[in-house]
Structure formats: structure tokens, C-alpha cells
Amino acid sequence: MSLMEHLATGHTTVARAWALTRADGLVLGFTDHDRDLSFDGMRFVAGAGLTARALEQVTGLAVDNSEAVGALREAGLTEADIMAGRYDGADLRIWEVNWADLSQRRLVFRGSLGEITRAGGAFRAELRGLSEPLGQPGGRVFHAACSAVLGDARCRFDLDTPGYSAEVPLLDAPDASRLLVAPVPDLAEGFLAHGRVVVLSGAADGLVGLIREDRTRAGAREITLWDGLRAPLAQGDMLRLEAGCDRQAVTCRTKFNNFLNFQGFPHIPGEDWLMAYPRQGGNHQGGQRRG
């Protein structure tokens, strides 16, 4: 018997099962049944407090709308992990399953978690369907700066190249956006500006911060982030510091020797040229306009 045939009987034993996959690869399973369920090599834990509003699913490119509601529990989604952003954009799958015969099931939702709000020991998460990205602006922007991200498939620069990254311990964190790390004599002051900090250990393991300023201090390197990391750091936590790129052509050529992969248009006319108008005087014999 299939799940649809089971539903047609009118006497059902149906529950929902959820599989949540974070960006770091961790997979969590939950169910609103009163006992744990297991299928597809996953265990779905009962008692996690997860519920959902009825799914609104339509044809075409309209976005499916629903919300997940649940309690923050140590064995499930914790407030610390949510505040750290570990569930931002997490992949989500929801099944309807006959808990009396787990072979009878169907996937009713595939998408990701959207905005998550927390209050009173509970959370509420927006569910976004697979068509959600199709509603986002896309396309390439043509301007002088590079549109690639340092180290990605378009840039092709290997950040593991010696001299472009370093792993150092944290000495102190005066606040969430200012870090003092061990000296890095091989990297000049300012070399890390526009780069990244990747946390390799501790409570913030796996989180990434974008570097705004990079300065040397007596016995330390001071790193200032654009936004503070959303998890606590402790002295001794290991950090990976990666070189920064301001996406300018001269930086790509001289700092990274990677100009063949530069994704900008350094000679594109600027706004002054686009707004130029005919004037009397000067040379009007044609030729190349500069500046």
C-alpha cells in the first residue's frame, strides 16, 4: 500500500519528519511524532517541539509559504547556534510519513530556512521554497572593479599559496569586532584588509568574519571586522587569516599575480565621460577620448 492509499482509508497514522542540513554539513532530523523515526539512513528525533503551519504550494514560480515553529532545546536547535547564524539558509526537507509503516512516505517540501526570530525560549522560522532564488535580481554588473570573490571559481586564486594566509591563536577579543592575535611577521601591515577570518576552534568554530582593518601593535596583530562574530571567542582559539583584495586591477596584478582571471573592466568609461556634452573650443578632430 502507498501513502496515498493509506490516506484514502480515512484512518491514518501519519506524522511529519524534518531533515535540516546546515552549511557546515551537519544534518539534524526531527519529527512531530511521539517516538523517534528512522529512514533514509537518518534518525528523526521526537519531542523537539517542531510544528508547521499548513504548506501553501502552488504551480508556476510562486514561492511556497509556511513557517516552522518550535522550542529551543539542547538536543535540537539551540539559541546560541541560531544567533551565530549556523542555520541561515539551511537546506530543509519535510516528509509526510506513516509512522506504522515507514516505507509509506512522500516528500512534501524542499527548500531552505529564511528569517528566524526568537522569543521566550522558542523560535519561528520562515520556510522558503526552491523557487525563491528565481525572484532574486541576477546578471553581471559591468564596472571597473572585479566582480569575483577572492579564491572562488571565477577568481581561481589559491589562498593556500604560501604567504597569503596564516593560522594564529587569539590573544584577546576586546569586543566582538576587534581581535588581537599573535604577530604575523610574514604578512605586512594592511595585507589582510578586505580579507577573512575563519575560526578553527572554540565556540565560534566555522564562523567567518570580513576584515575591515589590519594593523600591527606591540606584540600583537589587531584585526577589526566589519561585523562582529555572532559567537563568543576565547583566548587560545585558533584563527585562519586570509589575505584581502580590494578588487582593483592593480591589486590583482601586483599583489596576487592573477590578472588573467580579473573579472572587472578597468578601462570602462566613468560617469564623467557618460555625462559629457559638446563644447566650443579645443580639439574636435576625432580620436580617442581619455579620462
C-alpha contacts under 8 A as a table, 3 or more apart, distances in Angstrom:
res1	aa1	res2	aa2	distance
1	M	5	E	6.07
1	M	6	H	6.70
1	M	104	Q	7.50
2	S	5	E	5.21
2	S	6	H	6.26
2	S	104	Q	5.49
2	S	105	R	7.79
3	L	6	H	4.89
3	L	7	L	6.15
3	L	97	V	7.46
3	L	98	N	6.96
3	L	104	Q	4.63
3	L	105	R	5.65
3	L	106	R	7.23
4	M	7	L	5.04
4	M	8	A	6.16
5	E	8	A	5.00
5	E	9	T	6.64
6	H	9	T	5.48
6	H	10	G	7.64
6	H	11	H	7.73
6	H	12	T	6.53
7	L	10	G	5.87
7	L	11	H	7.21
7	L	12	T	5.92
9	T	12	T	7.15
12	T	98	N	7.61
13	T	98	N	5.42
13	T	99	W	6.08
13	T	100	A	6.42
14	V	96	E	6.57
14	V	97	V	5.47
14	V	98	N	4.44
14	V	99	W	5.94
15	A	31	T	7.18
15	A	32	D	6.26
15	A	33	H	5.55
15	A	96	E	5.87
15	A	97	V	5.49
15	A	98	N	6.36
15	A	99	W	6.35
16	R	31	T	5.63
16	R	32	D	5.82
16	R	33	H	7.08
16	R	94	I	6.83
16	R	95	W	5.60
16	R	96	E	4.74
16	R	97	V	6.08
17	A	29	G	7.24
17	A	30	F	5.78
17	A	31	T	4.34
17	A	32	D	6.87
17	A	44	F	6.53
17	A	94	I	5.67
17	A	95	W	5.16
17	A	96	E	6.53
17	A	97	V	7.07
18	W	29	G	5.51
18	W	30	F	5.04
18	W	31	T	6.03
18	W	44	F	7.12
18	W	92	L	7.12
18	W	93	R	5.77
18	W	94	I	4.65
18	W	95	W	6.55
19	A	27	V	6.79
19	A	28	L	5.76
19	A	29	G	4.56
19	A	30	F	6.62
19	A	44	F	7.61
19	A	92	L	5.80
19	A	93	R	5.24
19	A	94	I	6.59
20	L	27	V	5.58
20	L	28	L	5.15
20	L	29	G	6.33
20	L	90	A	6.53
20	L	91	D	5.78
20	L	92	L	4.76
20	L	93	R	6.71
21	T	25	G	6.16
21	T	26	L	5.74
21	T	27	V	4.43
21	T	28	L	6.52
21	T	90	A	5.57
21	T	91	D	5.03
21	T	92	L	6.49
22	R	25	G	5.37
22	R	26	L	5.40
22	R	27	V	6.49
22	R	86	R	6.68
22	R	87	Y	5.77
22	R	88	D	7.89
22	R	89	G	7.70
22	R	90	A	4.65
22	R	91	D	6.51
23	A	26	L	7.46
23	A	86	R	7.28
23	A	87	Y	7.54
23	A	89	G	7.71
23	A	90	A	6.19
24	D	86	R	7.92
24	D	206	G	7.46
28	L	44	F	7.56
28	L	76	G	7.67
29	G	42	M	6.85
29	G	43	R	5.82
29	G	44	F	4.10
29	G	45	V	5.95
30	F	43	R	7.76
30	F	44	F	4.30
30	F	45	V	4.55
30	F	46	A	6.10
30	F	48	A	6.39
30	F	50	L	7.28
31	T	34	D	7.96
31	T	36	D	7.10
31	T	37	L	7.31
31	T	44	F	5.51
31	T	45	V	5.77
31	T	46	A	5.14
31	T	47	G	7.48
31	T	48	A	7.25
31	T	50	L	7.12
32	D	46	A	6.08
32	D	47	G	6.90
32	D	48	A	7.46
32	D	49	G	6.92
32	D	50	L	6.16
32	D	51	T	6.65
33	H	36	D	7.19
33	H	46	A	5.86
33	H	47	G	7.65
33	H	99	W	7.82
34	D	46	A	5.51
34	D	47	G	6.48
35	R	45	V	7.40
35	R	46	A	5.22
35	R	47	G	7.79
36	D	43	R	7.00
36	D	44	F	5.56
36	D	45	V	4.79
36	D	46	A	4.88
37	L	43	R	5.89
37	L	44	F	5.04
37	L	45	V	6.79
37	L	46	A	7.69
37	L	99	W	7.35
38	S	41	G	6.86
38	S	42	M	5.55
38	S	43	R	4.44
38	S	44	F	5.94
38	S	102	L	7.97
39	F	42	M	5.52
39	F	43	R	6.82
39	F	102	L	7.04
45	V	48	A	6.67
46	A	49	G	7.87
47	G	50	L	7.91
48	A	70	G	7.16
48	A	71	A	6.82
48	A	73	R	7.10
48	A	75	A	7.71
48	A	76	G	6.26
49	G	69	V	7.77
49	G	70	G	4.81
49	G	71	A	5.30
50	L	68	A	6.74
50	L	69	V	5.62
50	L	70	G	4.23
50	L	71	A	6.93
51	T	68	A	5.85
51	T	69	V	5.24
51	T	70	G	6.14
52	A	55	L	7.93
52	A	66	S	7.07
52	A	67	E	5.67
52	A	68	A	4.58
52	A	69	V	5.94
53	R	66	S	5.78
53	R	67	E	5.76
53	R	68	A	6.92
54	A	66	S	6.57
55	L	64	D	7.04
55	L	65	N	6.22
55	L	66	S	5.29
56	E	64	D	5.47
56	E	65	N	5.38
56	E	66	S	6.67
57	Q	63	V	7.71
57	Q	64	D	5.00
57	Q	65	N	7.25
58	V	62	A	6.63
58	V	63	V	7.82
58	V	64	D	6.87
59	T	62	A	7.02
61	L	131	S	5.84
61	L	134	L	7.80
62	A	131	S	6.95
63	V	128	R	6.92
63	V	129	G	5.68
63	V	130	L	7.69
63	V	131	S	5.79
63	V	132	E	5.78
64	D	127	L	7.79
64	D	128	R	6.45
64	D	129	G	5.18
65	N	126	E	7.78
65	N	127	L	6.36
65	N	128	R	6.61
65	N	129	G	7.39
66	S	126	E	6.33
66	S	127	L	5.40
66	S	128	R	7.69
67	E	124	R	6.71
67	E	125	A	5.52
67	E	126	E	4.65
67	E	127	L	5.44
68	A	124	R	5.73
68	A	125	A	5.07
68	A	126	E	6.48
68	A	127	L	6.93
69	V	122	A	7.49
69	V	123	F	5.89
69	V	124	R	4.61
69	V	125	A	6.46
70	G	122	A	5.72
70	G	123	F	5.62
70	G	124	R	6.74
71	A	77	L	7.88
71	A	121	G	6.21
71	A	122	A	4.29
71	A	123	F	6.26
72	L	76	G	6.84
72	L	77	L	5.49
72	L	78	T	5.16
72	L	79	E	6.24
72	L	121	G	5.64
72	L	122	A	5.24
72	L	123	F	6.69
73	R	76	G	5.18
73	R	77	L	5.97
73	R	78	T	5.65
74	E	77	L	6.95
74	E	78	T	5.83
75	A	78	T	7.83
77	L	81	D	7.11
77	L	82	I	7.26
78	T	81	D	5.42
78	T	82	I	6.36
79	E	82	I	5.08
79	E	83	M	6.02
79	E	118	R	7.73
79	E	121	G	7.94
80	A	83	M	5.23
80	A	84	A	6.11
80	A	231	A	7.29
81	D	84	A	5.00
81	D	85	G	6.44
81	D	86	R	5.55
81	D	87	Y	7.22
82	I	85	G	5.23
82	I	86	R	5.91
82	I	87	Y	5.90
82	I	88	D	7.79
82	I	116	I	7.82
83	M	86	R	7.69
83	M	230	R	6.24
83	M	231	A	7.53
84	A	204	A	7.72
84	A	207	L	7.81
84	A	229	L	7.41
84	A	230	R	4.37
84	A	231	A	5.34
85	G	88	D	5.26
85	G	230	R	7.13
86	R	90	A	7.98
87	Y	90	A	5.13
87	Y	113	L	7.33
88	D	113	L	6.53
88	D	114	G	6.83
88	D	115	E	7.75
89	G	112	S	5.49
89	G	113	L	5.09
89	G	114	G	6.06
90	A	112	S	5.33
90	A	113	L	5.47
91	D	110	R	7.71
91	D	111	G	5.93
91	D	112	S	4.41
91	D	113	L	6.73
92	L	109	F	7.78
92	L	110	R	5.84
92	L	111	G	5.32
92	L	112	S	4.97
92	L	113	L	6.75
93	R	107	L	7.18
93	R	108	V	7.81
93	R	109	F	5.62
93	R	110	R	4.67
93	R	111	G	6.64
94	I	107	L	5.93
94	I	108	V	5.79
94	I	109	F	5.07
94	I	110	R	6.69
95	W	105	R	6.54
95	W	106	R	5.46
95	W	107	L	4.35
95	W	108	V	5.43
95	W	109	F	7.06
96	E	105	R	5.52
96	E	106	R	5.53
96	E	107	L	6.55
96	E	108	V	6.68
97	V	101	D	7.97
97	V	102	L	6.17
97	V	103	S	7.90
97	V	104	Q	5.95
97	V	105	R	4.12
97	V	106	R	6.59
98	N	101	D	5.33
98	N	102	L	5.53
98	N	103	S	7.64
98	N	104	Q	5.54
98	N	105	R	6.20
99	W	102	L	5.50
101	D	104	Q	5.86
102	L	105	R	6.53
107	L	110	R	7.60
109	F	129	G	7.46
110	R	129	G	6.26
110	R	130	L	6.52
111	G	127	L	6.97
111	G	128	R	5.46
111	G	129	G	4.31
111	G	130	L	4.93
112	S	127	L	5.96
112	S	128	R	5.24
112	S	129	G	6.57
112	S	130	L	7.63
113	L	116	I	7.66
113	L	125	A	6.42
113	L	126	E	5.87
113	L	127	L	4.94
113	L	128	R	6.03
114	G	125	A	6.38
114	G	126	E	4.79
114	G	127	L	5.66
114	G	128	R	5.99
115	E	125	A	5.79
115	E	126	E	5.38
116	I	123	F	6.81
116	I	124	R	5.70
116	I	125	A	4.31
116	I	126	E	6.44
117	T	123	F	5.59
117	T	124	R	5.29
117	T	125	A	6.43
118	R	121	G	7.07
118	R	122	A	5.76
118	R	123	F	4.35
118	R	124	R	6.45
119	A	122	A	5.51
119	A	123	F	6.34
128	R	132	E	6.13
129	G	132	E	5.60
130	L	133	P	7.03
131	S	134	L	5.44
131	S	135	G	7.31
132	E	135	G	5.69
132	E	136	Q	7.38
133	P	136	Q	5.33
141	V	147	S	7.62
142	F	264	G	7.06
142	F	265	F	6.78
143	H	146	C	7.71
143	H	264	G	6.16
143	H	265	F	5.66
143	H	266	P	7.42
143	H	268	I	6.66
144	A	248	Q	7.54
144	A	264	G	5.18
144	A	265	F	4.42
144	A	266	P	4.29
144	A	267	H	6.80
144	A	268	I	6.18
145	A	247	R	5.33
145	A	248	Q	5.28
145	A	249	A	7.08
145	A	263	Q	7.71
145	A	264	G	4.89
145	A	265	F	6.71
145	A	266	P	6.78
146	C	247	R	4.84
146	C	248	Q	6.42
146	C	249	A	7.41
146	C	262	F	6.14
146	C	263	Q	4.65
146	C	264	G	3.86
146	C	265	F	7.40
147	S	247	R	7.47
147	S	263	Q	5.61
147	S	264	G	6.05
148	A	152	D	7.02
148	A	154	R	5.95
148	A	155	C	5.72
148	A	262	F	7.87
148	A	263	Q	6.06
149	V	152	D	5.56
149	V	154	R	7.65
149	V	155	C	6.48
150	L	155	C	5.83
150	L	156	R	7.77
150	L	157	F	6.73
150	L	244	G	7.77
150	L	245	C	6.74
151	G	154	R	7.90
151	G	155	C	5.58
151	G	156	R	5.52
151	G	157	F	4.77
151	G	158	D	5.80
151	G	159	L	6.14
152	D	155	C	5.27
152	D	156	R	5.78
152	D	157	F	7.32
153	A	156	R	5.22
154	R	261	N	7.02
154	R	263	Q	7.58
155	C	261	N	5.63
155	C	262	F	6.83
155	C	263	Q	7.45
156	R	261	N	7.07
157	F	256	F	7.75
157	F	258	N	7.01
158	D	161	T	5.70
159	L	164	Y	5.98
159	L	165	S	6.61
159	L	242	E	7.05
159	L	243	A	7.68
160	D	164	Y	6.83
160	D	165	S	6.63
161	T	164	Y	5.96
161	T	165	S	7.63
162	P	165	S	7.02
163	G	166	A	7.75
163	G	186	D	6.74
163	G	187	L	6.89
164	Y	187	L	7.61
164	Y	242	E	6.18
164	Y	243	A	5.25
165	S	240	R	6.94
165	S	241	L	5.42
165	S	242	E	4.45
165	S	243	A	5.96
166	A	184	V	7.45
166	A	240	R	5.68
166	A	241	L	5.27
166	A	242	E	6.80
167	E	238	M	6.70
167	E	239	L	5.52
167	E	240	R	4.38
167	E	241	L	6.23
168	V	181	V	6.55
168	V	182	A	5.92
168	V	184	V	7.89
168	V	238	M	5.72
168	V	239	L	5.46
168	V	240	R	6.52
168	V	241	L	7.68
169	P	181	V	5.95
169	P	182	A	6.05
169	P	235	Q	7.52
169	P	236	G	5.10
169	P	237	D	5.55
169	P	238	M	4.45
169	P	239	L	6.01
170	L	173	A	7.59
170	L	179	L	7.25
170	L	180	L	6.22
170	L	181	V	4.52
170	L	182	A	6.64
170	L	234	A	7.29
170	L	235	Q	5.30
170	L	236	G	5.08
170	L	237	D	5.37
170	L	238	M	6.19
170	L	239	L	6.82
171	L	179	L	7.83
171	L	180	L	5.43
171	L	181	V	4.96
171	L	182	A	6.41
171	L	220	A	7.90
171	L	235	Q	5.25
171	L	236	G	6.39
172	D	179	L	6.18
172	D	180	L	5.09
172	D	181	V	6.93
172	D	234	A	7.34
172	D	235	Q	5.69
173	A	176	A	6.67
173	A	177	S	7.95
173	A	178	R	5.95
173	A	179	L	4.62
173	A	180	L	6.05
173	A	233	L	7.01
173	A	234	A	7.57
173	A	235	Q	7.79
174	P	178	R	6.08
174	P	179	L	6.74
174	P	180	L	7.92
175	D	178	R	5.41
175	D	179	L	7.40
175	D	228	G	7.89
176	A	179	L	7.64
176	A	227	D	7.90
176	A	228	G	4.44
176	A	229	L	5.87
176	A	230	R	7.66
176	A	232	P	7.74
177	S	224	T	5.71
177	S	225	L	4.85
177	S	226	W	6.90
177	S	227	D	5.87
177	S	228	G	3.95
177	S	229	L	6.74
178	R	222	E	7.08
178	R	223	I	5.81
178	R	224	T	4.58
178	R	225	L	6.29
178	R	228	G	7.65
179	L	222	E	5.77
179	L	223	I	5.07
179	L	224	T	6.37
180	L	220	A	6.10
180	L	221	R	5.62
180	L	222	E	4.68
180	L	223	I	6.32
181	V	220	A	5.65
181	V	221	R	5.21
181	V	222	E	6.53
181	V	223	I	7.66
182	A	219	G	7.25
182	A	220	A	5.07
182	A	221	R	6.03
183	P	216	T	7.70
183	P	219	G	6.33
183	P	220	A	4.79
183	P	221	R	5.18
184	V	187	L	5.79
184	V	221	R	7.01
185	P	188	A	6.93
187	L	191	F	6.19
187	L	192	L	7.82
188	A	191	F	5.41
189	E	192	L	7.53
189	E	214	D	6.25
189	E	215	R	5.46
189	E	216	T	6.08
190	G	193	A	5.36
190	G	213	E	6.88
190	G	214	D	4.82
190	G	215	R	6.12
191	F	214	D	7.12
191	F	243	A	6.04
191	F	244	G	6.46
192	L	195	G	5.20
192	L	196	R	7.59
192	L	211	I	7.03
192	L	213	E	7.58
192	L	214	D	5.81
192	L	241	L	7.27
192	L	242	E	6.34
192	L	243	A	4.47
192	L	244	G	4.79
193	A	211	I	5.51
193	A	212	R	5.54
193	A	213	E	5.11
193	A	214	D	5.41
193	A	243	A	7.17
193	A	244	G	5.08
193	A	245	C	7.40
194	H	210	L	6.60
194	H	211	I	5.15
194	H	212	R	5.73
194	H	213	E	7.55
194	H	243	A	7.53
194	H	244	G	4.24
194	H	245	C	5.59
194	H	246	D	6.18
195	G	210	L	5.98
195	G	211	I	5.24
195	G	212	R	7.86
195	G	241	L	7.55
195	G	242	E	5.45
195	G	243	A	4.96
195	G	244	G	3.38
195	G	245	C	6.45
196	R	208	V	6.72
196	R	209	G	5.64
196	R	210	L	4.65
196	R	211	I	5.51
196	R	241	L	6.04
196	R	242	E	5.21
196	R	243	A	7.13
196	R	244	G	7.02
197	V	208	V	5.58
197	V	209	G	5.03
197	V	210	L	6.35
197	V	211	I	6.90
197	V	239	L	6.48
197	V	240	R	5.66
197	V	241	L	4.87
197	V	242	E	6.47
198	V	206	G	6.48
198	V	207	L	5.99
198	V	208	V	4.60
198	V	209	G	6.60
198	V	239	L	5.70
198	V	240	R	5.00
198	V	241	L	6.65
199	V	202	G	7.81
199	V	204	A	6.25
199	V	205	D	5.00
199	V	206	G	5.35
199	V	207	L	5.56
199	V	208	V	6.44
199	V	237	D	7.51
199	V	238	M	6.32
199	V	239	L	4.68
199	V	240	R	6.37
200	L	204	A	7.96
200	L	205	D	5.07
200	L	206	G	6.04
200	L	237	D	7.24
200	L	238	M	5.29
200	L	239	L	5.48
200	L	240	R	6.85
201	S	204	A	6.85
201	S	205	D	4.58
201	S	206	G	7.59
201	S	237	D	5.45
201	S	238	M	5.55
201	S	239	L	7.55
202	G	205	D	5.30
202	G	233	L	6.93
202	G	234	A	7.19
202	G	237	D	5.66
202	G	238	M	7.85
203	A	231	A	6.55
203	A	232	P	6.27
203	A	233	L	6.64
204	A	207	L	5.72
204	A	229	L	7.74
204	A	230	R	7.71
204	A	231	A	5.11
204	A	232	P	6.24
204	A	233	L	6.36
207	L	229	L	7.12
208	V	229	L	7.32
209	G	225	L	6.33
209	G	226	W	7.58
209	G	227	D	6.98
209	G	228	G	7.13
209	G	229	L	6.22
210	L	225	L	5.53
210	L	226	W	5.91
210	L	227	D	7.22
211	I	214	D	7.30
211	I	223	I	6.73
211	I	224	T	5.90
211	I	225	L	4.43
211	I	226	W	6.10
211	I	244	G	7.83
212	R	223	I	7.67
212	R	224	T	5.51
212	R	225	L	5.04
212	R	226	W	5.30
213	E	223	I	5.98
213	E	224	T	5.03
213	E	225	L	6.98
214	D	221	R	7.37
214	D	222	E	5.99
214	D	223	I	4.93
214	D	224	T	6.51
215	R	221	R	6.02
215	R	222	E	5.20
215	R	223	I	6.63
216	T	220	A	6.29
216	T	221	R	4.59
216	T	222	E	5.89
217	R	220	A	5.11
217	R	221	R	5.68
217	R	222	E	6.57
225	L	228	G	6.17
229	L	232	P	7.56
233	L	237	D	6.85
234	A	237	D	5.81
245	C	248	Q	7.69
245	C	251	T	6.94
245	C	252	C	7.56
246	D	251	T	7.08
247	R	251	T	6.93
247	R	252	C	6.98
248	Q	251	T	5.35
248	Q	252	C	6.39
248	Q	266	P	7.93
249	A	252	C	5.13
249	A	253	R	6.23
249	A	259	F	7.09
249	A	262	F	7.00
249	A	264	G	7.50
249	A	266	P	6.41
250	V	253	R	5.14
250	V	254	T	5.95
250	V	255	K	7.89
251	T	254	T	5.36
251	T	255	K	5.19
251	T	256	F	6.97
252	C	255	K	5.81
252	C	256	F	5.23
252	C	257	N	6.09
252	C	258	N	5.51
252	C	259	F	5.42
252	C	262	F	6.81
253	R	256	F	5.96
253	R	257	N	4.59
253	R	258	N	5.64
253	R	259	F	4.83
254	T	257	N	5.56
256	F	259	F	7.90
258	N	261	N	5.78
258	N	262	F	6.79
259	F	262	F	4.90
265	F	268	I	5.58
269	P	272	D	7.97
269	P	273	W	5.97
269	P	274	L	7.10
269	P	291	G	7.36
270	G	273	W	5.54
270	G	274	L	6.64
270	G	291	G	7.61
271	E	274	L	5.03
271	E	275	M	6.24
272	D	275	M	5.25
272	D	276	A	6.21
273	W	276	A	5.18
273	W	291	G	7.07
281	G	284	H	7.96
283	N	286	G	7.83
